[in-house]
């Protein structure tokens, strides 16, 4: 049985959801490829530039850390990093926490290019903007819970979201509380990328 067999969709909502998520992933692939091609980059090179721009921790900017982040081998990430260095878009620096490692930052040229490519999701942003506030909250809760379940099953690796955080206290549905801020959280305050995230 396959989620891609339309006959299965008639009686199985699980397969419908999987097929629908595949359609959404296709949107990301197409938008990413279009933008990357325009700037003579590969999709992963483009994603690495955006990741480096918004993740300031030296530890996160190591090749091994980025490989875990993107669920790719260190060799694949290393090859992309070399190309970005050759293009003058990033530069390496000695890692102050580990003398055997390097971390990477954007050059001025890289910063300018990343500013041009980072909004490749605009068509998707526009579609989501048309949802009602209630639809957005329900959708966000469903997506966060799915990501959490996939993370717990080892399918998705690093997640700096509320549900996997040491400070989170709640049931992932009705109640959400942050022990760090000592405040209850409403749905749109839940984070998927939190700089204060702690696992233990």
One Martini backbone bead per residue (centre of mass of N, CA, C, O) as a GRO file, in nm:
protein
  200
    1UNK     BB    1   0.098   0.035   0.019
    2UNK     BB    2   0.022   0.380  -0.083
    3UNK     BB    3   0.003   0.732  -0.062
    4UNK     BB    4   0.002   0.749  -0.402
    5UNK     BB    5  -0.276   0.607  -0.404
    6UNK     BB    6  -0.583   0.729  -0.477
    7UNK     BB    7  -0.755   0.490  -0.372
    8UNK     BB    8  -0.663   0.523  -0.069
    9UNK     BB    9  -0.803   0.807  -0.012
   10UNK     BB   10  -1.101   0.725   0.026
   11UNK     BB   11  -1.036   0.561   0.328
   12UNK     BB   12  -0.749   0.727   0.396
   13UNK     BB   13  -0.633   1.000   0.572
   14UNK     BB   14  -0.332   0.951   0.605
   15UNK     BB   15  -0.264   0.947   0.299
   16UNK     BB   16  -0.365   1.230   0.240
   17UNK     BB   17  -0.162   1.380   0.418
   18UNK     BB   18   0.096   1.279   0.287
   19UNK     BB   19   0.029   1.384   0.001
   20UNK     BB   20   0.002   1.681   0.086
   21UNK     BB   21   0.292   1.716   0.195
   22UNK     BB   22   0.427   1.659  -0.078
   23UNK     BB   23   0.317   1.913  -0.214
   24UNK     BB   24   0.458   2.114  -0.027
   25UNK     BB   25   0.750   2.017  -0.082
   26UNK     BB   26   0.737   2.092  -0.383
   27UNK     BB   27   0.728   2.395  -0.344
   28UNK     BB   28   1.005   2.423  -0.215
   29UNK     BB   29   1.171   2.301  -0.442
   30UNK     BB   30   1.092   2.501  -0.665
   31UNK     BB   31   1.169   2.770  -0.525
   32UNK     BB   32   1.462   2.693  -0.466
   33UNK     BB   33   1.557   2.632  -0.756
   34UNK     BB   34   1.491   2.902  -0.887
   35UNK     BB   35   1.675   3.078  -0.707
   36UNK     BB   36   1.941   2.923  -0.735
   37UNK     BB   37   1.970   2.936  -1.044
   38UNK     BB   38   1.982   3.251  -1.069
   39UNK     BB   39   2.265   3.235  -0.866
   40UNK     BB   40   2.445   2.983  -0.908
   41UNK     BB   41   2.315   2.761  -0.714
   42UNK     BB   42   2.251   2.541  -0.484
   43UNK     BB   43   2.021   2.461  -0.260
   44UNK     BB   44   2.223   2.405  -0.022
   45UNK     BB   45   2.385   2.665  -0.050
   46UNK     BB   46   2.149   2.850   0.011
   47UNK     BB   47   2.077   2.732   0.291
   48UNK     BB   48   2.351   2.792   0.423
   49UNK     BB   49   2.347   3.097   0.406
   50UNK     BB   50   2.092   3.135   0.577
   51UNK     BB   51   2.188   2.985   0.827
   52UNK     BB   52   2.440   3.157   0.889
   53UNK     BB   53   2.294   3.428   0.927
   54UNK     BB   54   2.084   3.307   1.177
   55UNK     BB   55   2.347   3.158   1.316
   56UNK     BB   56   2.573   3.264   1.576
   57UNK     BB   57   2.682   3.001   1.656
   58UNK     BB   58   2.974   2.838   1.629
   59UNK     BB   59   2.865   2.548   1.663
   60UNK     BB   60   2.651   2.568   1.423
   61UNK     BB   61   2.895   2.647   1.202
   62UNK     BB   62   2.971   2.368   1.171
   63UNK     BB   63   2.983   2.102   0.974
   64UNK     BB   64   2.860   1.890   1.166
   65UNK     BB   65   2.613   2.060   1.248
   66UNK     BB   66   2.499   2.106   0.957
   67UNK     BB   67   2.459   1.808   0.892
   68UNK     BB   68   2.244   1.762   1.109
   69UNK     BB   69   2.045   1.984   1.026
   70UNK     BB   70   2.025   1.853   0.707
   71UNK     BB   71   2.066   1.547   0.687
   72UNK     BB   72   2.382   1.517   0.617
   73UNK     BB   73   2.681   1.481   0.516
   74UNK     BB   74   2.990   1.610   0.568
   75UNK     BB   75   3.082   1.594   0.272
   76UNK     BB   76   2.849   1.757   0.146
   77UNK     BB   77   2.890   2.015   0.309
   78UNK     BB   78   3.189   2.060   0.244
   79UNK     BB   79   3.153   2.102  -0.061
   80UNK     BB   80   2.967   2.353  -0.037
   81UNK     BB   81   3.160   2.528   0.129
   82UNK     BB   82   3.388   2.545  -0.079
   83UNK     BB   83   3.225   2.694  -0.294
   84UNK     BB   84   3.153   2.943  -0.118
   85UNK     BB   85   3.445   3.025  -0.079
   86UNK     BB   86   3.524   3.056  -0.382
   87UNK     BB   87   3.291   3.284  -0.416
   88UNK     BB   88   3.309   3.477  -0.152
   89UNK     BB   89   3.060   3.420   0.075
   90UNK     BB   90   3.264   3.284   0.275
   91UNK     BB   91   3.431   3.238   0.599
   92UNK     BB   92   3.689   3.124   0.798
   93UNK     BB   93   3.735   3.018   1.146
   94UNK     BB   94   3.849   2.968   1.433
   95UNK     BB   95   3.760   2.763   1.693
   96UNK     BB   96   3.739   2.847   2.028
   97UNK     BB   97   3.622   2.548   2.128
   98UNK     BB   98   3.781   2.404   1.867
   99UNK     BB   99   4.091   2.346   1.722
  100UNK     BB  100   3.974   2.130   1.493
  101UNK     BB  101   3.784   2.367   1.406
  102UNK     BB  102   3.542   2.537   1.207
  103UNK     BB  103   3.389   2.842   1.120
  104UNK     BB  104   3.120   3.037   0.964
  105UNK     BB  105   3.091   3.335   0.756
  106UNK     BB  106   2.986   3.612   0.611
  107UNK     BB  107   3.038   3.809   0.371
  108UNK     BB  108   2.955   4.085   0.210
  109UNK     BB  109   2.868   3.930  -0.041
  110UNK     BB  110   2.695   3.719   0.114
  111UNK     BB  111   2.499   3.917   0.247
  112UNK     BB  112   2.381   4.035  -0.012
  113UNK     BB  113   2.279   3.768  -0.138
  114UNK     BB  114   2.102   3.668   0.098
  115UNK     BB  115   1.905   3.913   0.082
  116UNK     BB  116   1.796   3.810  -0.207
  117UNK     BB  117   1.715   3.485  -0.130
  118UNK     BB  118   1.549   3.452   0.155
  119UNK     BB  119   1.247   3.512   0.000
  120UNK     BB  120   1.147   3.243  -0.165
  121UNK     BB  121   0.856   3.205   0.007
  122UNK     BB  122   0.641   3.420  -0.078
  123UNK     BB  123   0.409   3.253  -0.207
  124UNK     BB  124   0.354   3.099   0.061
  125UNK     BB  125   0.308   3.338   0.245
  126UNK     BB  126   0.056   3.442   0.094
  127UNK     BB  127  -0.124   3.195   0.144
  128UNK     BB  128  -0.115   3.199   0.458
  129UNK     BB  129  -0.230   3.493   0.494
  130UNK     BB  130  -0.536   3.395   0.414
  131UNK     BB  131  -0.569   3.288   0.677
  132UNK     BB  132  -0.704   3.250   0.960
  133UNK     BB  133  -0.621   3.268   1.283
  134UNK     BB  134  -0.739   2.988   1.352
  135UNK     BB  135  -0.605   2.829   1.123
  136UNK     BB  136  -0.315   2.893   1.202
  137UNK     BB  137  -0.318   2.767   1.487
  138UNK     BB  138  -0.401   2.480   1.402
  139UNK     BB  139  -0.172   2.434   1.203
  140UNK     BB  140   0.066   2.482   1.392
  141UNK     BB  141   0.003   2.258   1.595
  142UNK     BB  142   0.018   2.024   1.390
  143UNK     BB  143   0.309   2.071   1.290
  144UNK     BB  144   0.457   2.063   1.562
  145UNK     BB  145   0.363   1.777   1.640
  146UNK     BB  146   0.487   1.633   1.396
  147UNK     BB  147   0.779   1.715   1.444
  148UNK     BB  148   0.801   1.591   1.723
  149UNK     BB  149   0.744   1.296   1.639
  150UNK     BB  150   0.981   1.275   1.435
  151UNK     BB  151   1.199   1.335   1.643
  152UNK     BB  152   1.133   1.095   1.839
  153UNK     BB  153   1.185   0.884   1.583
  154UNK     BB  154   1.455   1.001   1.421
  155UNK     BB  155   1.395   1.168   1.150
  156UNK     BB  156   1.446   1.430   1.305
  157UNK     BB  157   1.675   1.603   1.450
  158UNK     BB  158   1.729   1.904   1.505
  159UNK     BB  159   1.530   2.082   1.767
  160UNK     BB  160   1.436   2.433   1.866
  161UNK     BB  161   1.172   2.369   2.032
  162UNK     BB  162   0.949   2.374   2.277
  163UNK     BB  163   0.883   2.059   2.302
  164UNK     BB  164   1.220   2.003   2.346
  165UNK     BB  165   1.231   2.173   2.605
  166UNK     BB  166   1.321   2.213   2.932
  167UNK     BB  167   1.115   2.470   2.979
  168UNK     BB  168   0.876   2.305   2.899
  169UNK     BB  169   0.515   2.325   2.989
  170UNK     BB  170   0.284   2.080   2.864
  171UNK     BB  171   0.043   1.927   2.611
  172UNK     BB  172   0.052   2.046   2.300
  173UNK     BB  173  -0.254   2.191   2.299
  174UNK     BB  174  -0.369   2.384   2.552
  175UNK     BB  175  -0.091   2.394   2.715
  176UNK     BB  176   0.163   2.661   2.772
  177UNK     BB  177   0.496   2.671   2.926
  178UNK     BB  178   0.763   2.893   3.042
  179UNK     BB  179   1.020   2.866   3.277
  180UNK     BB  180   1.206   3.097   3.190
  181UNK     BB  181   0.973   3.329   3.165
  182UNK     BB  182   0.727   3.267   3.344
  183UNK     BB  183   0.505   3.189   3.107
  184UNK     BB  184   0.248   3.173   2.928
  185UNK     BB  185   0.147   3.037   2.607
  186UNK     BB  186   0.056   3.111   2.309
  187UNK     BB  187   0.053   2.981   2.004
  188UNK     BB  188   0.215   3.232   1.858
  189UNK     BB  189   0.468   3.181   2.078
  190UNK     BB  190   0.566   2.944   1.956
  191UNK     BB  191   0.871   2.772   1.887
  192UNK     BB  192   1.115   2.651   1.630
  193UNK     BB  193   1.348   2.886   1.693
  194UNK     BB  194   1.547   2.884   1.985
  195UNK     BB  195   1.814   3.038   2.150
  196UNK     BB  196   1.720   2.909   2.450
  197UNK     BB  197   1.752   2.626   2.398
  198UNK     BB  198   1.704   2.324   2.605
  199UNK     BB  199   1.759   1.977   2.688
  200UNK     BB  200   1.884   1.994   3.025
   0.00000   0.00000   0.00000
